[in-house]
Amino acid sequence: MKIELKDPSEAPRDGTPILAMIGWPWLVPAMWCQASDKWVVAERQCCEMEDGTNDEYFENAWESHESLTGWIPIPEIE
């Protein structure tokens, strides 16, 4: 499935969550942070534990507006 990304200039800078393309081969959850004047994104993290299991979680990171190459609204679930 091909997704048509919207232009970065159209991205909402009001705290609305979006799915953003910021240089990885997948979209990430993001929203504009007025305090830092950047996009805050949820990055997937994974740490292998001593018992061989994986501790998987999300970590926040901040990206400049120039890092945003496209975006889409988060699809509504019915």
N, C-alpha and C positions, 0 to 999 in steps of 0.2 A: 504494500500500500504506500503510495507516494503522498506525502503531506505537503501542502502549499503553505510555506511560512510567510508570516506577515513581516513587513518592513520594520526594523528597529525604531524608526522615528514615530511609529504608530503605537508603540508599547505603552501601556498605562503606567503612569508614575504616581499612582494614588494608593498604593498598597494592595491592589488587586492581584491575587495569585495568578500566575501564567505558567506555561511550559516554555522554557527558553533554550535556544541553541547558543551555546557560548564556547564552542570549540571542541567539544567532545562529540563522538559519533552518535549521541543520543540526546534527547531533550531532558531538561532537569526542571523541577519545580523552582520557581523564582518569584520574587516580588521586589518592588522598588522600596528602598529604605531611605527615607528623607533625612534621617540623622547622619548617615554616612555618605549620602548622595551617590549611592551605588546599588547594584542589584545584589540582594542576598539570595543565595542558592543553597539547595540541599544536596550535598555530595554523599554518595554511597561510600561507606567505609567497611572494611572487613579485616579482622585480626584473627589469626589462627591461635587457638588456645593450646595449652600444654596437653590437654586430653584429646587433641585432634579435632575438636569442634571449632566452628567459626563463629566469632562474635561479630554480627553484622548490625550496622546502625547508620544513621544519617548524621552528618556534621555540617554546620553552616559555614559558608565561605562568602566573601564579598567580591564582586566583579564590577569593573568599570562599565559604563554604558557602551564604550567602544568594543567591549568583548561580546556584546550581544549582536549576533548576525541574523537572527530571525526569532520568531515566537509564534505561539498560537494560544488562544484562550484555553483554559482547562475545560475539556468537554463535560457537558451536563450529563448526569446519570439519572435515568428515569426508572 
